[in-house]
């Protein structure tokens, strides 16, 4: 179970590190091209979320979730949050945004003695 948690944390770190180079689909963004110079491009809003909630995973269960969105009203801002239940019983919550040139700006908090709400 600790290996699974470590791999997921590694995945999130890699996703954050390479986010500037990836499109929503995870494919590399083309260099140049796209709309003609001076042409107004509409923002591309999106939302996604996923969750792992497995009480039977060894040794103590697995609980992870991630959600992210970009709104048409704020095309230069991406907001999201992911939660990971740590082996010591705490829930790590990383709320983040990317706004224009700011890069990835996380706020990391912890909830002690967290008990996941297991999906059935």
Secondary structure as GFF3:
##gff-version 3
##sequence-region A 1 120
A	DSSP	alpha_helix	2	18	.	.	.	ID=ss1
A	DSSP	three_ten_helix	19	21	.	.	.	ID=ss2
A	DSSP	beta_strand	46	54	.	.	.	ID=ss3
A	DSSP	beta_strand	62	70	.	.	.	ID=ss4
A	DSSP	three_ten_helix	72	74	.	.	.	ID=ss5
A	DSSP	beta_strand	77	85	.	.	.	ID=ss6
A	DSSP	beta_strand	91	99	.	.	.	ID=ss7
A	DSSP	beta_strand	104	111	.	.	.	ID=ss8
###
